[in-house]
Amino acid sequence: MTSQAATANPTTDVGAHSGAVLHDLCVACGSGNRREKLAFKKRLVSECASCGLQWQRPQPSNAELAEIYGTYYFIGSDDAESRARKLEIKRLTAALYLDMIEHYRGKKGGDLLEVGCGQGEFLVEAMKRGYSVTGVEYSGVACATARESLAQAASVVSTFTIEQGEVETSSLAPGSFDLCVMNDVLEHVREPQKTIARARELLRPGGTLFIATPSLDSWSARLM
């Protein structure tokens, strides 16, 4: 595999992928020293030879993303037992993550933001522990489900907000949160460094950013 020359800025409307976004430079370190790692569903996966970041080229257009994160992305199986099992796994995972966060912070509660909150499973668990929760989610269908789930779980003193869209362009005010959580989100965004910078802006001084993201060295990455 050989390195290729890179252009300075991302381009759009790439060939058959109309509206797609093409990043030739690494979005993490800015290097143009990339190599093509593999092909996946008519797209390439590039790897930065400088920092090791991998990214899809071209990346889906906004229209493609809306279709990907549509009604069926979060639902999974229609079988009631499978859905219940999936919900319990998500609940246990949320509890584990919150235990880790609270051990690190040395306290519970505060204003919590989850970027990419999906159907709100993590936020429900956080609300039960006394957090005031806010979620940002790309999928409108998932937002509606999250609002319904949080409304059912809310007590008299509980507060929650769900905003549809991307956190980079959200209406949230800087310095509004004690804790920002990104569970399996960073690998979905086009420019992760901008997402992290926005999260930092939204945190209060001394705030905590918690990120869970797949490892390229994991067995699941190798399998998939």
N, C-alpha and C positions, 0 to 999 in steps of 0.2 A: 504494500500500500504506500502511496506517495502523498506528500503534502501538496496542497494546491494553493494558488494565490487567492486572496480573499478581498471582497469589496468592503468599503468603509461602512455602509449602512445596509439594513435589511431591505429586501425588495418584496413586492407583492405581485399577484397575478402571475404565478409561475406556471407556465405551460398549461397542462391539463388541470392543474390545481388552481382554478381561478380564485383570487382573493387570498391565497395561501401566503404565509410569511416565510421568507428565506433568509436565515441568518448565516452569513459566510464567516463572520468573526465570532469567536467564542464569546458568549454573553456573560461569562463569569470573569475572565481575565483579559479579554480583548485581543487575544492572540489570533493571528491568521494562519497559524501552523496547525492545520487540521488534517485528519485522514478519515476515509470512509470506513466505518466499522462493519456495517452489515446493511442489508436491504430488508425492509419490512413493509408489506402491503403497499407496494409501489412507491415507497418513500425510502430514503437513505437515513441511516443513523450515523452521524458524524461524531468523531472523538477529538477533543483538543489534545494535541501532543504536548502542550505545555502544562496544563493543570488536570487533565483527565476527564473533564466534563463531557458527557455525551448528550446529543440533542438530535431531534428529528428534523430532517430537511427534505422538502419544505414542511413547515408546521401548518396544522389545519387552519383554514379561514374561520372567521367569526361564524359564518353560516354552518360550516361543518361542526364547529364546537357546539352550537345550539342543538344540532341533531344528535351529536354524541351524548350530550348531557340532558337528553330529553326524558320522556316519561319512564322509559324502561331501564335507564342506567342505574338507578338506585333501588329498583324494586327487586330485581333478581327473579328467583323462582316464584311461581304462582302458588306453590304448595304452602299451606298454612303452617305446617310443621317446620318446613325449611325456613320460612320467614321468621318464625319464633326462635329457632335456633340461631339464626343470623343476628337477631336483635339481642339475644342473650350474650353472644360473643362480643358484640359491640359494647354492651353495657359493662361487661367484665374488663374489656380493654380500656374503656373510659375510666373505670375505677382504678385500674393499675396506673394509668398515666397521671391521674389526679394524685394518687399516693406519692408518685415520684416527684411531681411538681411541689406538693406541700412539704415533702421532706426537704427539698432544695430551698424553698422559700422560708421554711420554719414557721409557717402560719397558713390558715385557710381564709377563704373569702376574699372579697374585693370585686372590682370590675373586670370581667373576663371577656375577651374577644376571641372568637374562633373564626379563622379564615378558612373558607371552604367547609362550612358546617354540615353540608349534606342535609339529611333529614332530621338533624338535631339531636341525635342520640347522646353525643358527648355533652351537649349543653344541658340536656335534661338531668344527667348525672351531676353536673356541676351545680345546677340550680338547687338540687336536693341538698348539697353541701353548703348552701348559703351564699353562693356567688350571684351577683347581678350579671346576666349574660347578654352578649350581643353576638350575632352571627352574620357573616357575609358569605353569600353563596351564588354561584353563577346560574344554577338551574332554577327556573321559576317554579317548576313542579316540586322540587325538593324544598324550596322556601315555604311553599304552602303547607307541606307535610310537617316541616319543622315548627311552624307557627302553631299548628294544631296540637302537636305533641307537647310543646312547651305550655300552651294554654291549659291543657289537661293536667300537667304536673305542677303548675304554679300555685303557690299559696297566696295568702292575702298580701304578704310583704314582698313577694317575688316580683322582679322586673325582668323583661327581656325585650330585645329588638332583633328582627331579622331583616337584613337589607340585601336585595338582589343586585348582583353585579360583581365587579372586580374591586378588590380592596384598594388598588392603586388609584381608582377614580371614585371611591366612595365618598359620602358626605361626612364621614366621621371626623371629629375634631382632633387635632394633635394633642397628645398628653392626656388622653381620656381613660386609659386602661392601666391596671396593675399587672395584667397578665395577657399575653397573646399566644394562642395555640394554633399550630398548623399540623394537622394529622393527615399524612398522605396527601399533601397538597403541593409541596414545592416541586415535585416531579411533573406537575401538570401545567405550570406557568411558563410563559414564553421567556421571561427575563427574571430569573430568580433573585438576582441581586437587587433589582428594583422593588420586588415584593418584600424582601427583608428590610430594605431601607424604609419602606412605607410603614412596616410593622414597628420599626424602631421609633419612627416619628409619632406613632399613635400611643406609645408607652409613656407612662410617667417616669420621672427620674427614679432609678432603682427598680424599674419594672422587669418582668421576666418574659423571655421568649422561649417557648417550648416547640421543638420541631421533631416530628417523627417522619422519616422518609426512607424508602427502600435503599439498600446498599447494592451497588453493582457487583460486589463480591459475594452476595448471598446465594444460597441454593435456589431460591425462588427466581432470582434474576437469571441464573444460568439455565434453569428449566424453561422459563418463558421466552 
